[in-house]
Structure formats: structure tokens, C-alpha cells
Amino acid sequence: MRENPYSEDREELKELLQQYQNFKQGRSHTFLEEDAFERIIDYFDDKDDLPEAMTAATAGLEQFPYSAQLMIKKADILLATRKYYQALELLETAELYDANDVNLYILKTDCYLAIDQQSKAVELLEAALQLFKGDERLDLLFELADVYDDYEEFDKVFDCLTLILQEEPSNEEALYKICFWTDFTGRNEESIVLHQKIIDDFPYNEIAWFNLGAAYQGLKLYEKAIDAYQYAIAIDEKFDYAYRNMGDAYLRLRKYKDAIEVLEKVLELSRPEDVIYEAIGHCYQRMNNFAQARFHYKKAVHLNPEDSKLHYKVGMTYMLEEQWQYAVKHLENAMRIQRTLPEYNLAMGECRMNLGQYKEAIIYFGHVVRSRPRNITGWQALIRCLFKAGYIDETIDQCLSALRATDQKPLFLFYYSAALFAAGKTKDALLQLETAMAKAPRLLKKFIEIHPGILRNSQVVDIIARHKKGKKG
């Protein structure tokens, strides 16, 4: 064995380049073989010196005019310099001398794609697949998958990757790619069958286990997905994407403690990410641990301060604790970034209303109603606020507007009735209550919430009792 083959190769290449310079300048030189020109072209190509690579390729072809290899190398350079038709013409000439080089078909494909002739690229590759086996056939299948991707034939991309994995089940590139395309095309059942077969033959392939989990997750079979991810991390305990997906599956199952445990593992294994802190915060919020939820949301904000949603979520934890003033501060941060989102205006209106700042609250609720006029939530908040502030005439007007905008939703009949009672228009109020109870008696609690004292009115109690009795009958 040679002691330092790298050093010897480098010296050999240095000598070769010197001989090439002598050749170019007409000096005495050793005869340069065909493979010497190939090495020289590759050297300049690797250094991104395309003009010199082109000069070497042209010189080589002058010495060896029938060399398919040199034609292919020159075509590659022409392709890189966007001379697509010249490259294609040269490749067709090369094919006459040697049709058994897989690079010939890959470069021709690239040319066809560059001149927007995808159908010819597909035809060429499908024919070439019959000529090659082993690694060369796999290279062509990858190339065909890229063509179908460019052509937006996405199911055929999945088919190509399936063929690759049937021939070489442990091909990492295909395993990584098919996970994305399974999700994109929704072909989860086929992916499950494919990966179960791979796992039968290669039970310690963690990527195959991960892909199996992802396919189960795509079908919302979260328990099975978690089992598959656990096999993946048993094989590779640092497989952070398996922990990440497992965390999502636990979230879907509302197993928040388990989700937190695996998501914290993601933070140990990879760079901190705002989405992971946000997910952990969400788990704590669902467990009613608002302090921990806020802690993690704030960590997410630190990593991504321009994401308004994260500021909003911090504010929501304060709202859930009825700490309205603190909530306002964080909602203001959210609204500095995105002022018009209805969710932010709704939350801010709720805070202002609970702080007794009714006029400000009405303005925010008004924004919600204007942006989503058919949505019940905005109208509901606006009417509640007006009633609570004692603006009864305005409450009546807005109830009528809400009924028009929402196709007579019964909730606003109850609110209309409450406002009429507050305005002293008892007869009209009782009529509206009768109508509302006939349409949606389950919404009675909303009527009582907005006007608790109304139960002291015997006529109201009679209407409620009559409808309840009628329901039982």
C-alpha cells in the first residue's frame, strides 16, 4: 500500500496540470491521454472555473474527437453556462458512440427540463430505465422523481421512490424523501405496507420505523404512531424528529404530561426552537398550569419576538388568571405587530371591559364585528359590553344589527329581549323572549348571564316554566 495516496495523487495532478499548460503554450510535453483530459476538466469544474474547464474540454475533443466521455463532460459545462441546445446536440452525438453512460441520460434530462420539454425528459428516462441495473437504475429513478416533481405529477414522485425502496430498502435518500411525499400525497396506507415490509427485512432501520409512525399519524392512528416512534428512538436515542412527532401525537391524544416529556427531549437534542417552547406552553395551559405555560411562551417570544401569536398567547395566560392589566401589556405587543387580527381585538376588548374601560372595549369589539360581520362571537362581545356599560339604546340597535347580519340567530333574540326589559319595554321584551325560547331554549342561560336580575320578574319565570313543561310533555 502507498503510505500517502492523497499526497501522491495531488503531486500527480500538479504534474498533469503543468503538462497541460505546456500543451496549451506549444511547449514540449508528455502526451496527454483521454483520461488525463477528463481529470483536468474535473479539476477546473470543481474550482468553478468554467471557462478554463470549457477550454480543456475543447482541447481534449480536438485530440480525441470520438470520445463520448469528453463530449459528456463538455455538455455538462455547456449546461452549466445555459447553452442548452448546444449541450443537447453534443449529447446526441455522444450517444452514437456510447449509449451506456448513465450521465448521458441525466444530462439530456436536465437539458429537456431547461427548455421546458418535460414530456421528452419523462420519455427519455422511462426508456433508459430498461437499459440499466443497480445503482445506475436508482440514479435514473431519482432523476425521474425530480422530473415528475417539476411537472407537478406528485403521485408519480411517490411511485418512483417506492420503486427505489423496493430495489434498495435501506436507501437513506429515498427513505427521507418518501416521508415528505407520503404526507403530501396522502398515500399513508401504501406507505404503511411498504415500510412494514422494509422493517421485516431490516428491523433496525430507524428511518423506516419513523416513516411508519408518520404514516400512522397521517391516518390519525396516534397510538400506533407512538409505538413506531418508540422503536425508532430505541434504535437511535438521539432521533430528535421522532421525539418531535411523538410529542405532536401525545398532544392529539391530550396526554399533555407525556407530550411535555418528549418535547423537552427535543430541546436537549437540538437547538432551542420557538415552536417547541410554544407546544410545551400549550400543554401546560391545557393542564391549567398557567404560570408554566407563560414561562414557556415567553421563552418562545425570546427566540421569535416578531411572532405576534406568541405575545397573544402570553396575554391569554394572564386573561385565564383574570390578571387583565398584565394581559393588556402583552396584547399590545401582539397588536404592534398585527393590529387588525380579530382574535387580538376580541381579547383586548375583553380585558378593557373587565377593567371597566367600556368605551375602549367597544372600539375593539367594533373592529371584530366589522372584520367578521357574520361571526357570532364579535356581536356577542359587543352587545354584552354595551349592556354592561348601561348603553341600553345602543344595545337594542346592535341586537337588531346582529340579527340582520347573522340570519336571525336566536342568541340575539335573547339579548334583544334583555335590552328591552332594561329599557322598560316589558311587553315587547316578553314577546321576544317567547320567540327565543321557542327557537332555542338551551340558550336561556345566556339570557340570564347578561341580565341576572330578570328572574325576579314573575312573567319571565312563567314563560320559562311553561316552555320547560312543554318540553317534558
C-alpha positions as CSV (number, residue, x, y, z in Angstrom):
1,M,0.0,0.0,0.0
2,R,1.0,3.6,-0.6
3,E,1.9,5.5,2.5
4,N,0.2,8.7,1.5
5,P,-2.0,8.2,-1.6
6,Y,-3.6,11.6,-1.2
7,S,-0.2,13.3,-1.4
8,E,0.8,11.2,-4.4
9,D,-2.5,11.9,-6.2
10,R,-2.0,15.6,-5.6
11,E,1.5,15.6,-7.0
12,E,0.3,13.6,-10.0
13,L,-2.4,16.1,-10.7
14,K,0.0,19.0,-10.3
15,E,2.3,17.4,-12.8
16,L,-0.7,16.8,-15.1
17,L,-1.7,20.4,-15.0
18,Q,1.8,21.5,-15.8
19,Q,1.9,19.2,-18.8
20,Y,-1.5,20.7,-19.8
21,Q,-0.1,24.2,-19.6
22,N,2.9,23.2,-21.7
23,F,0.5,21.7,-24.2
24,K,-1.6,24.9,-24.4
25,Q,1.5,27.0,-24.9
26,G,3.0,24.7,-27.6
27,R,6.0,23.7,-25.4
28,S,7.4,20.2,-25.2
29,H,5.1,17.9,-23.1
30,T,4.2,14.3,-22.3
31,F,1.4,13.0,-24.4
32,L,-1.9,13.6,-22.6
33,E,-4.3,10.6,-22.6
34,E,-8.1,10.9,-22.8
35,D,-8.5,10.2,-19.1
36,A,-5.9,13.0,-18.4
37,F,-8.2,15.5,-20.1
38,E,-11.1,14.2,-18.0
39,R,-9.2,14.8,-14.8
40,I,-8.2,18.3,-15.9
41,I,-11.7,19.2,-16.8
42,D,-13.0,17.9,-13.4
43,Y,-10.3,20.0,-11.6
44,F,-11.4,23.2,-13.2
45,D,-15.1,22.3,-12.8
46,D,-14.6,21.7,-9.1
47,K,-12.9,25.1,-8.8
48,D,-15.9,26.7,-10.6
49,D,-13.6,27.9,-13.3
50,L,-16.0,27.1,-16.1
51,P,-14.2,29.0,-18.9
52,E,-11.0,27.0,-18.3
53,A,-13.0,23.8,-18.0
54,M,-14.5,24.5,-21.4
55,T,-11.1,25.2,-22.9
56,A,-9.8,21.9,-21.6
57,A,-12.9,20.0,-22.9
58,T,-12.5,21.6,-26.3
59,A,-8.8,20.8,-26.4
60,G,-9.5,17.2,-25.3
61,L,-12.0,16.7,-28.1
62,E,-9.5,18.1,-30.7
63,Q,-7.2,15.3,-29.6
64,F,-9.9,12.6,-29.2
65,P,-12.8,13.7,-31.5
66,Y,-14.7,10.4,-30.9
67,S,-14.6,10.4,-27.1
68,A,-18.1,10.1,-25.7
69,Q,-16.8,10.8,-22.2
70,L,-15.2,14.1,-23.3
71,M,-18.4,15.0,-25.1
72,I,-20.5,14.4,-22.0
73,K,-18.1,16.5,-19.9
74,K,-18.2,19.3,-22.4
75,A,-22.0,19.1,-22.5
76,D,-22.1,19.3,-18.7
77,I,-20.2,22.6,-18.9
78,L,-22.5,23.9,-21.7
79,L,-25.5,23.1,-19.5
80,A,-23.9,25.0,-16.5
81,T,-23.5,28.0,-18.8
82,R,-27.1,27.7,-20.0
83,K,-26.2,26.7,-23.6
84,Y,-28.9,24.1,-23.5
85,Y,-29.4,23.4,-27.2
86,Q,-25.6,23.1,-27.8
87,A,-25.4,20.7,-24.9
88,L,-28.3,18.6,-26.2
89,E,-26.8,18.4,-29.7
90,L,-23.4,17.3,-28.3
91,L,-25.1,14.6,-26.1
92,E,-26.9,13.2,-29.1
93,T,-23.6,12.9,-30.8
94,A,-22.1,11.2,-27.8
95,E,-24.9,8.7,-27.7
96,L,-23.9,7.5,-31.2
97,Y,-20.5,6.4,-29.8
98,D,-21.5,5.2,-26.3
99,A,-25.1,4.8,-25.2
100,N,-24.2,3.0,-21.9
101,D,-23.2,6.0,-19.8
102,V,-26.0,6.9,-17.3
103,N,-24.7,10.5,-17.1
104,L,-25.7,10.9,-20.8
105,Y,-29.4,10.4,-19.9
106,I,-29.3,12.5,-16.7
107,L,-27.7,15.5,-18.6
108,K,-30.1,15.1,-21.5
109,T,-33.0,15.2,-19.0
110,D,-31.6,18.4,-17.5
111,C,-31.5,19.9,-20.9
112,Y,-35.1,19.0,-21.7
113,L,-36.2,20.4,-18.4
114,A,-34.3,23.6,-19.0
115,I,-36.0,24.1,-22.4
116,D,-39.4,23.2,-20.8
117,Q,-39.9,19.9,-22.5
118,Q,-40.8,17.8,-19.5
119,S,-42.6,15.1,-21.6
120,K,-39.4,14.4,-23.5
121,A,-37.5,14.1,-20.3
122,V,-40.0,11.6,-18.9
123,E,-40.0,9.6,-22.2
124,L,-36.1,9.5,-22.2
125,L,-35.8,8.4,-18.6
126,E,-38.5,5.7,-18.8
127,A,-36.7,4.2,-21.8
128,A,-33.3,4.5,-20.1
129,L,-34.6,2.6,-17.1
130,Q,-34.8,-0.6,-19.2
131,L,-31.1,-0.2,-20.0
132,F,-29.6,0.0,-16.6
133,K,-29.5,-2.0,-13.3
134,G,-28.2,-1.4,-9.8
135,D,-27.0,2.0,-8.7
136,E,-27.3,3.5,-12.2
137,R,-31.0,2.5,-12.4
138,L,-31.6,4.0,-9.0
139,D,-29.9,7.3,-10.2
140,L,-32.3,7.3,-13.1
141,L,-35.3,6.8,-10.8
142,F,-34.2,9.7,-8.6
143,E,-33.9,11.8,-11.7
144,L,-37.3,10.7,-12.9
145,A,-38.8,11.6,-9.5
146,D,-37.3,15.1,-9.8
147,V,-38.8,15.5,-13.3
148,Y,-42.3,14.4,-12.0
149,D,-41.9,16.9,-9.1
150,D,-41.1,19.7,-11.6
151,Y,-44.0,18.5,-13.8
152,E,-46.3,18.5,-10.7
153,E,-47.1,14.8,-11.1
154,F,-46.7,14.3,-7.4
155,D,-48.2,10.8,-7.2
156,K,-45.6,9.6,-9.7
157,V,-42.9,11.0,-7.5
158,F,-44.2,8.8,-4.7
159,D,-44.2,5.8,-7.2
160,C,-40.6,6.4,-8.2
161,L,-39.4,6.5,-4.6
162,T,-41.4,3.3,-3.9
163,L,-39.6,1.5,-6.8
164,I,-36.3,2.7,-5.4
165,L,-37.1,1.3,-1.9
166,Q,-38.4,-2.0,-3.4
167,E,-35.0,-2.4,-5.0
168,E,-32.8,-1.0,-2.2
169,P,-34.9,-0.9,1.0
170,S,-32.3,0.8,3.1
171,N,-31.6,3.7,0.7
172,E,-31.5,6.7,3.0
173,E,-32.2,9.4,0.5
174,A,-35.4,7.6,-0.7
175,L,-36.5,6.9,2.9
176,Y,-36.1,10.6,3.8
177,K,-37.9,11.8,0.7
178,I,-40.8,9.4,0.8
179,C,-41.8,10.5,4.3
180,F,-42.5,14.0,2.9
181,W,-44.3,12.7,-0.2
182,T,-46.4,10.3,1.8
183,D,-47.7,13.3,3.8
184,F,-48.1,15.5,0.7
185,T,-50.0,12.9,-1.4
186,G,-51.9,11.3,1.5
187,R,-50.9,7.8,0.5
188,N,-50.5,6.7,4.1
189,E,-51.9,3.2,3.7
190,E,-49.4,2.3,0.9
191,S,-46.6,3.8,2.9
192,I,-47.5,1.6,5.9
193,V,-47.4,-1.6,3.8
194,L,-44.1,-0.5,2.2
195,H,-42.4,0.3,5.5
196,Q,-43.7,-2.8,7.3
197,K,-42.1,-4.9,4.5
198,I,-38.8,-2.9,4.9
199,I,-38.9,-3.4,8.7
200,D,-39.5,-7.1,8.3
201,D,-36.2,-7.3,6.3
202,F,-34.3,-4.5,8.2
203,P,-35.8,-4.4,11.7
204,Y,-33.1,-1.9,13.0
205,N,-33.7,0.8,10.4
206,E,-34.8,3.7,12.5
207,I,-35.8,5.8,9.5
208,A,-38.2,3.1,8.3
209,W,-39.8,3.0,11.8
210,F,-40.0,6.8,11.8
211,N,-41.8,6.8,8.4
212,L,-44.2,4.1,9.6
213,G,-45.0,6.3,12.6
214,A,-45.5,9.3,10.3
215,A,-47.9,7.3,8.1
216,Y,-49.9,6.2,11.1
217,Q,-50.0,9.8,12.3
218,G,-51.3,10.8,8.8
219,L,-54.2,8.5,9.4
220,K,-54.7,9.8,12.9
221,L,-53.8,6.5,14.4
222,Y,-51.8,8.2,17.1
223,E,-51.3,5.2,19.5
224,K,-49.8,3.2,16.6
225,A,-47.7,6.2,15.6
226,I,-46.2,6.5,19.1
227,D,-45.3,2.8,19.2
228,A,-43.4,3.2,15.9
229,Y,-41.6,6.3,17.1
230,Q,-40.6,4.5,20.3
231,Y,-38.9,1.8,18.2
232,A,-37.1,4.5,16.2
233,I,-35.7,6.1,19.4
234,A,-34.8,2.7,20.8
235,I,-32.5,2.2,17.8
236,D,-31.3,5.8,17.8
237,E,-31.9,7.6,21.1
238,K,-30.9,10.9,19.6
239,F,-33.5,10.8,16.8
240,D,-35.0,14.3,17.6
241,Y,-37.6,14.2,14.8
242,A,-39.1,11.1,16.3
243,Y,-39.4,12.8,19.7
244,R,-40.9,15.8,17.9
245,N,-43.5,13.8,16.1
246,M,-44.2,11.8,19.2
247,G,-44.9,15.0,21.1
248,D,-47.4,16.0,18.5
249,A,-49.1,12.6,18.7
250,Y,-49.4,12.8,22.5
251,L,-50.8,16.3,22.1
252,R,-53.5,14.9,19.8
253,L,-54.3,12.3,22.4
254,R,-54.4,15.0,25.1
255,K,-51.7,13.2,27.0
256,Y,-50.1,16.5,27.9
257,K,-47.6,15.2,30.5
258,D,-46.2,12.7,28.1
259,A,-46.1,15.4,25.4
260,I,-44.1,17.7,27.6
261,E,-41.6,14.9,28.5
262,V,-40.8,14.1,24.8
263,L,-40.8,17.7,23.7
264,E,-38.2,18.6,26.4
265,K,-36.1,15.8,25.0
266,V,-36.2,17.6,21.6
267,L,-34.8,20.7,23.4
268,E,-32.0,18.6,24.8
269,L,-31.1,17.1,21.4
270,S,-31.3,20.1,19.1
271,R,-31.2,23.9,19.1
272,P,-34.0,25.6,21.0
273,E,-36.9,26.4,18.8
274,D,-39.9,28.7,19.4
275,V,-42.3,26.1,18.1
276,I,-41.2,23.6,20.7
277,Y,-41.5,26.0,23.6
278,E,-44.9,27.1,22.2
279,A,-46.1,23.5,22.2
280,I,-44.9,22.9,25.7
281,G,-46.6,26.1,26.8
282,H,-49.8,24.8,25.1
283,C,-49.6,21.6,27.1
284,Y,-49.2,23.4,30.4
285,Q,-52.1,25.7,29.5
286,R,-54.4,22.8,28.8
287,M,-53.3,21.4,32.3
288,N,-54.4,24.8,33.8
289,N,-50.8,25.4,34.9
290,F,-50.8,29.0,33.6
291,A,-47.5,30.1,35.2
292,Q,-45.6,27.3,33.4
293,A,-47.5,27.9,30.2
294,R,-46.5,31.6,30.4
295,F,-42.9,30.7,31.2
296,H,-42.6,28.6,28.0
297,Y,-44.5,31.1,25.8
298,K,-42.1,33.8,27.0
299,K,-39.1,31.6,26.0
300,A,-40.7,31.2,22.6
301,V,-41.1,35.0,22.4
302,H,-37.4,35.5,23.2
303,L,-36.5,33.3,20.2
304,N,-39.0,34.8,17.9
305,P,-40.1,38.3,19.1
306,E,-41.7,39.2,15.8
307,D,-44.3,36.4,16.1
308,S,-47.4,38.3,17.3
309,K,-49.2,35.0,18.1
310,L,-46.7,34.3,20.9
311,H,-47.3,37.6,22.6
312,Y,-51.0,36.9,22.3
313,K,-50.6,33.5,24.0
314,V,-48.7,35.1,26.9
315,G,-51.6,37.6,27.2
316,M,-54.1,34.7,27.2
317,T,-52.5,33.1,30.2
318,Y,-52.9,36.3,32.2
319,M,-56.5,36.5,31.0
320,L,-57.2,33.0,32.2
321,E,-56.0,34.1,35.6
322,E,-58.1,37.3,35.3
323,Q,-54.9,39.5,35.5
324,W,-56.3,41.9,33.0
325,Q,-53.7,44.7,33.2
326,Y,-50.8,42.3,32.6
327,A,-52.7,40.7,29.7
328,V,-53.2,44.2,28.1
329,K,-49.4,44.8,28.1
330,H,-48.7,41.6,26.1
331,L,-51.7,42.0,23.8
332,E,-50.4,45.5,23.0
333,N,-47.1,43.8,22.0
334,A,-49.1,41.5,19.7
335,M,-51.1,44.3,18.2
336,R,-48.0,46.4,17.5
337,I,-47.0,43.6,15.1
338,Q,-50.5,42.7,13.7
339,R,-53.2,45.2,14.7
340,T,-56.2,44.0,12.7
341,L,-56.5,40.4,13.7
342,P,-60.0,39.8,15.1
343,E,-58.7,37.4,17.8
344,Y,-56.4,40.1,19.2
345,N,-59.1,42.8,19.2
346,L,-61.5,40.5,20.8
347,A,-59.1,39.6,23.6
348,M,-58.2,43.3,24.1
349,G,-61.8,44.2,24.3
350,E,-62.4,41.6,26.9
351,C,-59.6,43.0,29.0
352,R,-60.7,46.6,28.7
353,M,-64.3,45.6,29.6
354,N,-63.2,43.8,32.7
355,L,-61.1,46.8,33.7
356,G,-64.2,48.9,33.4
357,Q,-62.8,50.7,30.3
358,Y,-66.0,50.3,28.3
359,K,-65.5,52.9,25.6
360,E,-62.1,51.4,24.7
361,A,-63.6,47.9,24.8
362,I,-66.5,48.9,22.5
363,I,-63.9,50.2,19.9
364,Y,-62.0,46.9,19.9
365,F,-65.2,44.8,19.7
366,G,-66.4,47.1,16.9
367,H,-63.2,46.2,14.9
368,V,-64.1,42.5,15.3
369,V,-67.7,43.0,14.1
370,R,-66.6,45.0,11.1
371,S,-64.0,42.4,10.0
372,R,-66.3,39.4,10.6
373,P,-69.9,40.6,10.3
374,R,-71.4,37.1,10.1
375,N,-69.5,35.8,13.1
376,I,-71.5,35.4,16.3
377,T,-68.6,35.9,18.7
378,G,-67.9,39.6,17.9
379,W,-71.5,40.6,18.1
380,Q,-71.9,38.7,21.4
381,A,-68.9,40.5,22.9
382,L,-70.0,43.9,21.7
383,I,-73.6,43.6,22.9
384,R,-72.5,42.2,26.3
385,C,-70.2,45.2,26.7
386,L,-72.8,47.8,25.7
387,F,-75.3,46.3,28.1
388,K,-72.8,46.1,31.0
389,A,-71.8,49.8,30.3
390,G,-75.5,50.8,30.5
391,Y,-75.8,51.9,26.9
392,I,-79.2,50.3,26.5
393,D,-80.5,52.1,23.4
394,E,-77.2,51.3,21.6
395,T,-77.6,47.7,22.8
396,I,-81.0,47.5,21.2
397,D,-79.7,48.9,17.9
398,Q,-76.8,46.4,17.9
399,C,-79.0,43.5,18.7
400,L,-81.1,44.3,15.6
401,S,-77.9,44.7,13.5
402,A,-76.7,41.4,14.8
403,L,-80.0,39.6,13.9
404,R,-79.7,41.0,10.3
405,A,-76.1,40.1,9.9
406,T,-76.4,36.5,11.3
407,D,-79.6,35.3,9.7
408,Q,-81.7,35.8,12.9
409,K,-79.5,33.7,15.3
410,P,-81.7,33.0,18.4
411,L,-78.9,34.2,20.8
412,F,-79.5,37.8,19.7
413,L,-83.3,37.4,20.3
414,F,-82.5,36.7,24.0
415,Y,-80.1,39.7,24.1
416,Y,-82.7,41.8,22.4
417,S,-85.3,40.8,25.0
418,A,-82.9,41.5,27.9
419,A,-82.2,45.0,26.4
420,L,-85.9,45.7,26.0
421,F,-86.5,44.7,29.6
422,A,-83.7,47.1,30.7
423,A,-85.3,49.9,28.6
424,G,-88.6,49.3,30.4
425,K,-90.3,47.9,27.2
426,T,-91.7,44.9,29.0
427,K,-94.4,43.9,26.5
428,D,-92.0,43.8,23.6
429,A,-89.4,42.1,25.7
430,L,-91.8,39.3,26.7
431,L,-92.7,38.7,23.0
432,Q,-89.1,38.4,22.1
433,L,-88.4,36.1,25.0
434,E,-91.3,33.9,23.9
435,T,-89.9,33.7,20.3
436,A,-86.4,33.0,21.6
437,M,-87.5,30.2,23.9
438,A,-89.5,28.6,21.1
439,K,-86.4,28.6,18.8
440,A,-83.5,27.7,21.2
441,P,-84.4,27.1,24.8
442,R,-80.9,25.8,25.5
443,L,-79.6,29.4,25.2
444,L,-81.7,30.6,28.2
445,K,-78.5,30.7,30.3
446,K,-77.0,33.4,28.1
447,F,-80.1,35.5,28.7
448,I,-79.8,35.1,32.5
449,E,-76.0,35.7,32.4
450,I,-76.5,39.1,30.7
451,H,-79.4,40.1,32.9
452,P,-79.3,38.1,36.2
453,G,-81.9,40.1,38.0
454,I,-84.5,39.2,35.3
455,L,-85.5,36.1,37.3
456,R,-87.3,38.4,39.8
457,N,-89.8,39.1,37.1
458,S,-92.7,36.7,37.6
459,Q,-93.8,36.9,33.9
460,V,-90.3,35.8,32.8
461,V,-90.4,32.9,35.2
462,D,-93.8,31.9,33.9
463,I,-92.6,31.8,30.3
464,I,-89.5,29.7,31.3
465,A,-91.7,27.3,33.3
466,R,-94.2,26.9,30.5
467,H,-91.5,26.1,28.0
468,K,-89.8,23.6,30.3
469,K,-93.2,21.9,31.0
470,G,-93.9,21.8,27.3
471,K,-90.5,20.2,26.6
472,K,-91.2,17.5,29.2
473,G,-94.7,16.8,27.8
